[in-house]
Amino acid sequence: MSLKDKLLSSYIAFEDYLEDDSPIHDLRSDAIKTFENQGFPTKKEEAWKYTSLNSILKEDYSLFPKKDNDIQLKDVKRYFLHEIDTYKIVFVDGIYNSFLSETTHDKADVCLLSSALSKDKYKPIVETYFNKVAKNNSLTSLNTAFAKEGAYISIPKHVELDKPIEIINFATGNETAILLQPRNLVVVGENAQVQIIERHQSLSDNAVLTNSVTEIFAEKRAHVDFYKIQNDRSSASLIDHTYANQERDSIVKVHTFSFGGKLTRNNLNFYQNGEHCDSVLNGITILEKKQHVDHNTLVHHISPNCESHQDYKGIFDDSSTGVFNGKVYVEKEAQKIDAFQKNNNILISDKATINAKPQLEIFADDVKCSHGCTIGQLDEDAMFYMRSRGIGQKEARALLMYAFANNVLEGVKIPELKRRVNKLIAQKIGVNLGFDL
Amino acid sequence: MLKIKNLHATVEDKDILKGINLDVKPGEVHAIMGPNGSGKSTLASVVAGKDEFEITNGEVLLEGEDISELDPEERAHKGIFLSFQYPVEIPGVSVTNFIKTAINETRKSKGLKDMPAGEMLKLIKEKADMLEIDRKFLSRSLNEGFSGGEKKRNEIFQMAMMEPKLAILDETDSGLDIDALKIVANGVNKLKNDDNAVIVITHYQRLLDYIVPDYVHVLMDGKIVKSGSKELAYELEEKGYDWIKEELV
């Protein structure tokens, strides 16, 4: 049975098991129909031209894992940013783990989508926001159809959350192969602020496919910093969909650090609904072996006087492949916008590939849009400069690659996170730089 | 110290150096002057080991050892330092961290352990003070957003830290105002002793008022066409290079 057929037949059982009065019941039925009609995307679709899902769809994924999936804190502690200085929403094989989590309802709701879907007091928010910015493409629809668990974050207006939130999805490997479909809803009220760190981490070499959907709503003057740490094992693949809906004067930043995993596809979609919005999309990708990462971004400028900044850096070794497909769409009404897109890549090996495709569709006549894309090797003059100071070729290369990727880190506002990512970069580049970064 | 014999070098099959002879002894300061495109910077790069240039003939000897096949880092370990005309920006790596790496890599090549952190800090402070470099400057990313003068001063700071046997200053005076020029020259003079040597590449006589050369060489079309004492620099400043060309004809 193909994965698609398996999903479709499982859906019937899944439906029966859920309570009928779920506020999103109708959404689910529509979504499964969309998935049934469209199926998994193939390379024939323009947006998937450089990323084939064939190899990862062959696995016989378990869709509903058993519940005996306890993991010990000591085994996973290193994946947490802080023991106490963050809120944590932790899932193990898709199931909430209260022991490892630290949620709150004090000033804001940092809890579970399952509670939000089942409790009456959350109903107004779920009805207002759930699936409102997500698009009905096949994979998002597949997630919607099976949506039952994930992070639910709701920050009331004027609240600046006191610590960052970590959303961590562990896969234990108790199943030979597992399909996970987390669904996150993040609503940040007027003038509120939040920092979120999201991570998917497999704990074994068994296959994992994660089809994740996150919706972010930033109300007027809200400020959201979202960090995605993608440093999973080479048996794990991730298809991420993150949708951000921005109202007037809001700032949403998504930083994506892609170092691990087998196949990663990041779909980032930003919609600017009010004036003076700022959208920031940054990424550092460092790949080796046969890894594949595809960044597919869309910034939809609907309102005037807004800004968007995209800066993606990639370093590709061995026969790794990267894709950057960045689209900026400027509506006729969106005058005086400033949209900036940059994608710089370094290929270290002759077998590494990057496909870069910037797309600008501009219907307004008074805008500033720029894009730049480079693919190259390391700068010879810079190499000579460092080597002439006694720094060996390998270290000089590492320093240069580090310097190349580094400026994307400037936007990281959590010092511990910055330190960790720095360390990861140094590790990935494979050299001890001889000093603390 | 440095002996260059009949050095010929090409880049992409174009002859740049066409038979250079130069003998620099310990304790000496040599100035190399010449019009644009005469090969001055190429000579500096070839001695430092830039592999873009191919040595087609001749020898470069450092303390009697032929170094022309060595990697740039190996030459640095042996005590050659090139102060760049255009220092490269390295974002994310501070001046301090860069120089620490450079020094410890050099020590490693000699089988020495890393310099203890306290000693390193003391050395950094001492050399920074000598060159009137603000401490804040040391934590900035290497050369990123530095003014022309700051870049040059930072080059001399690195030179002071590395204490090379042979320092080549490639147009270190360009981009410096007179005060910065004095500080930089003063730094170089303090580092100067009977065991090391300096080659100063410059267009202008100005720097040579402060770093006084024992010899001045004129490089034209890939060859040293005239050598003399420091008075030659004044003559060039006054008359330009045309009279030398005429002399040659």
Contacts between the chains, C-beta under 8 A, distances in Angstrom:
chain1	res1	chain2	res2	distance
A	379	B	88	7.4
A	380	B	52	7.0
A	381	B	86	8.0
A	381	B	88	5.9
A	382	B	88	4.4
A	382	B	90	6.9
A	384	B	45	7.7
A	384	B	48	7.8
A	384	B	50	5.1
A	384	B	51	7.9
A	384	B	52	7.9
A	384	B	72	6.1
A	385	B	84	6.2
A	385	B	87	6.8
A	385	B	88	4.2
A	386	B	88	7.8
A	386	B	90	7.6
A	387	B	49	7.6
A	387	B	71	6.7
A	387	B	72	3.9
A	387	B	73	4.6
A	387	B	76	7.3
A	388	B	48	4.9
A	388	B	49	7.0
A	388	B	50	7.9
A	388	B	72	4.7
A	388	B	73	7.6
A	388	B	75	7.5
A	388	B	76	5.7
A	388	B	80	7.9
A	388	B	81	7.7
A	388	B	82	5.2
A	388	B	84	7.9
A	389	B	76	6.0
A	389	B	81	8.0
A	389	B	98	7.6
A	389	B	102	4.2
A	389	B	158	6.5
A	389	B	162	7.3
A	390	B	73	5.3
A	390	B	76	3.7
A	390	B	77	5.5
A	390	B	102	5.0
A	390	B	103	7.7
A	390	B	105	5.0
A	390	B	106	4.1
A	390	B	109	7.2
A	390	B	162	7.2
A	391	B	73	6.2
A	391	B	101	5.8
A	391	B	102	5.7
A	391	B	105	5.1
A	392	B	73	5.2
A	392	B	105	6.1
A	393	B	71	7.2
A	393	B	73	7.1
A	395	B	101	6.9
A	395	B	105	6.5
A	396	B	73	7.7
A	399	B	90	6.7
A	399	B	93	5.8
A	399	B	98	7.8
A	399	B	101	7.2
A	400	B	90	7.3
A	402	B	92	6.1
A	402	B	93	6.9
A	403	B	90	4.6
A	403	B	91	5.0
A	403	B	92	4.8
A	403	B	93	5.7
A	403	B	141	8.0
A	405	B	92	7.9
A	406	B	91	5.5
A	406	B	92	2.8
A	406	B	93	7.8
A	407	B	91	5.3
A	407	B	92	6.7
A	409	B	92	7.4
A	433	B	97	7.7
A	433	B	101	6.7
A	434	B	100	6.8
A	434	B	101	5.1
A	434	B	104	5.7
A	434	B	105	7.7
A	434	B	114	7.4
A	435	B	97	4.6
A	435	B	100	5.6
A	435	B	101	6.6
